[in-house]
Amino acid sequence: MSRENISLAKIDLQGCTFVYNYTEHAATIRSLCLEGKLGAAMWLRRKMVQKGLILDVFTHNHIVNGLCRTGLAEEADWLIREMLEFGPHPNSATYNTLIKAYCIVNSVDKALYLFSTMTNTGIQPNRVTCNILVHALCEKGLLKEAKRMLEEILHDNHNDIPNLVTSTIFLDYYFKNGAIIQALSLWNEMLLKCTNVDVVAYNVLINGFCKNQQTSLAYGYACEMIKKGLQPDGFTYNILIHALCKEGKTGEACYILGVMSKMGVMPDQISYKIMIRGLCFVGNIAKAKELLSYMLSNAIITKPLMWNIIIDFYGRCRDRSNAFFTRDQMLAFGVCPNVFTYNSLILAEVKCGNFHDACTLKEEMIIKGLFPDIVTYNLLIGTACSLGRLGLALELHDEMVRRGCKPDIITYTELVRGFCIRGDLKEAEELCAKILKSGLLNDHVPVQILFSTYCKRKRLFEAFNLYQQWLASKRDNYPL
């Protein structure tokens, strides 16, 4: 469709009897932007400019939005500069789009600079501008700066009352930083100023209490919102279900899941994922499988994650047969296993002592176009070291490096342990020295393994030297 649009545009723009069909071309550009075809949209705009046609600000905003959505914020900035020079004059929506794009990629400094230039071009920042910047500053932990900006914008607009969105952003910030008293104070202030709080504001409040282990207060405010005539949405229920599952109260969580359906809010993938994971966490695998079966019988599309949670549970419980049976069911329903599925199956094999079968699964992954990750290799390397097959462990280490999978501290810890088990202390020393120099060390486990081995062998001088090296590496990596 877009190719035809461009072809028609070419005929129109290049023909001898050119008729300026402004509306049609503007609509085509907007359509191209919505389809993500920015190159074609910019080409058509350029041709129109060459013919002396300047598109309206509405169409330009589509282009700016399209550029920002595809990560081309600098190109959008260039376009706005061109608009300021040649027209049409950008409006607050133009600036807000680019400011938001800069904030998303963590270029808050650029967003603030753009904000400071708005008034110079005769455009007053509005509520949307304020909310974008306040949210970005709060995300960076700059509460004072966010409040100062809010005051400036409110003063410039002769308004001293923050709107609901701004207040909700501050509310979320307080909860994320554990400032419950300030959050409650702000909430009461919102109610006193007759702010018509909505479901989103209540969700932030309920989520904040749940995150700070205040589930009873979260319940209280959930009841309050219902009394006020506000219908809880999927987010509200999912927040409560997640909080209950974290506390191990899966019975209550299942009850909330049932209430959710009765209230006309259908549980989504997230609801079921939280519930299945919570049930597996407390060991109620029968109920977890029952929920999965319910999803399948009601034609609810199941993602690999749902199956993986159950397979992982079986793997950790050394229940190899049920892990593979669930994998077979997964395949029967047309759901393709992913890397996490294979890692869970490898874990099951490893825990059951089937190291050869675990290695075979790794090869099967590669054949099926799945790339083993750090978890895959660490499982196999750790098992090989435990079995005293250090040569194979080192082969697996070399293979992971060849495949572009960077070893982490767990990889090296397993290898150090393997060397110590076999009594190859020289290799363990060299590896520990490499870890200490690399700055990779974020815990003391590999050093402790070698240190303990030295002590058991009465090699106290080497143990003391290793301890000194470890202290020195900590000072180098984390200077005061």
Secondary structure as the mmCIF struct_conf table of DSSP 4:
data_model
#
loop_
_struct_conf.conf_type_id
_struct_conf.id
_struct_conf.beg_label_comp_id
_struct_conf.beg_label_asym_id
_struct_conf.beg_label_seq_id
_struct_conf.end_label_comp_id
_struct_conf.end_label_asym_id
_struct_conf.end_label_seq_id
HELX_RH_AL_P HELX_RH_AL_P1 SER A 2 GLN A 14
BEND BEND1 GLY A 15 GLY A 15
TURN_TY1_P TURN_TY1_P1 CYS A 16 THR A 17
HELX_RH_AL_P HELX_RH_AL_P2 TYR A 22 LEU A 34
TURN_TY1_P TURN_TY1_P2 GLU A 35 GLY A 36
HELX_RH_AL_P HELX_RH_AL_P3 LEU A 38 GLN A 50
TURN_TY1_P TURN_TY1_P3 LYS A 51 GLY A 52
HELX_RH_AL_P HELX_RH_AL_P4 VAL A 57 ARG A 69
TURN_TY1_P TURN_TY1_P4 THR A 70 GLY A 71
HELX_RH_AL_P HELX_RH_AL_P5 ALA A 73 PHE A 86
BEND BEND2 GLY A 87 GLY A 87
HELX_LH_PP_P HELX_LH_PP_P1 PRO A 88 PRO A 90
HELX_RH_AL_P HELX_RH_AL_P6 SER A 92 ILE A 104
TURN_TY1_P TURN_TY1_P5 VAL A 105 ASN A 106
HELX_RH_AL_P HELX_RH_AL_P7 VAL A 108 MET A 118
HELX_RH_3T_P HELX_RH_3T_P1 THR A 119 THR A 121
TURN_TY1_P TURN_TY1_P6 GLY A 122 GLY A 122
HELX_RH_AL_P HELX_RH_AL_P8 ARG A 127 GLU A 139
TURN_TY1_P TURN_TY1_P7 LYS A 140 GLY A 141
HELX_RH_AL_P HELX_RH_AL_P9 LEU A 143 ASP A 156
TURN_TY1_P TURN_TY1_P8 ASN A 157 HIS A 158
HELX_RH_AL_P HELX_RH_AL_P10 LEU A 164 LYS A 176
TURN_TY1_P TURN_TY1_P9 ASN A 177 GLY A 178
HELX_RH_AL_P HELX_RH_AL_P11 ILE A 180 LEU A 192
TURN_TY1_P TURN_TY1_P10 LYS A 193 CYS A 194
HELX_RH_AL_P HELX_RH_AL_P12 VAL A 199 LYS A 211
TURN_TY1_P TURN_TY1_P11 ASN A 212 GLN A 213
HELX_RH_AL_P HELX_RH_AL_P13 THR A 215 LYS A 227
TURN_TY1_P TURN_TY1_P12 LYS A 228 GLY A 229
HELX_LH_PP_P HELX_LH_PP_P2 LEU A 230 PRO A 232
HELX_RH_AL_P HELX_RH_AL_P14 GLY A 234 LYS A 246
TURN_TY1_P TURN_TY1_P13 GLU A 247 GLY A 248
HELX_RH_AL_P HELX_RH_AL_P15 THR A 250 LYS A 262
TURN_TY1_P TURN_TY1_P14 MET A 263 GLY A 264
HELX_RH_AL_P HELX_RH_AL_P16 GLN A 269 PHE A 281
TURN_TY1_P TURN_TY1_P15 VAL A 282 GLY A 283
HELX_RH_AL_P HELX_RH_AL_P17 ILE A 285 SER A 297
TURN_TY1_P TURN_TY1_P16 ASN A 298 ALA A 299
HELX_LH_PP_P HELX_LH_PP_P3 ILE A 300 LYS A 303
HELX_RH_AL_P HELX_RH_AL_P18 PRO A 304 ARG A 316
TURN_TY1_P TURN_TY1_P17 CYS A 317 ARG A 318
HELX_RH_AL_P HELX_RH_AL_P19 ARG A 320 ALA A 332
TURN_TY1_P TURN_TY1_P18 PHE A 333 GLY A 334
HELX_LH_PP_P HELX_LH_PP_P4 VAL A 335 PRO A 337
HELX_RH_AL_P HELX_RH_AL_P20 VAL A 339 LYS A 351
TURN_TY1_P TURN_TY1_P19 CYS A 352 GLY A 353
HELX_RH_AL_P HELX_RH_AL_P21 PHE A 355 ILE A 367
TURN_TY1_P TURN_TY1_P20 LYS A 368 GLY A 369
HELX_LH_PP_P HELX_LH_PP_P5 LEU A 370 PRO A 372
HELX_RH_AL_P HELX_RH_AL_P22 ILE A 374 SER A 386
TURN_TY1_P TURN_TY1_P21 LEU A 387 GLY A 388
HELX_RH_AL_P HELX_RH_AL_P23 LEU A 390 ARG A 402
TURN_TY1_P TURN_TY1_P22 ARG A 403 GLY A 404
HELX_RH_AL_P HELX_RH_AL_P24 ILE A 409 ARG A 422
TURN_TY1_P TURN_TY1_P23 GLY A 423 GLY A 423
HELX_RH_AL_P HELX_RH_AL_P25 LEU A 425 SER A 438
TURN_TY1_P TURN_TY1_P24 GLY A 439 GLY A 439
BEND BEND3 ASP A 443 HIS A 444
HELX_RH_AL_P HELX_RH_AL_P26 VAL A 445 LYS A 456
TURN_TY1_P TURN_TY1_P25 ARG A 457 LYS A 458
HELX_RH_AL_P HELX_RH_AL_P27 LEU A 460 ASN A 477
BEND BEND4 TYR A 478 TYR A 478
#
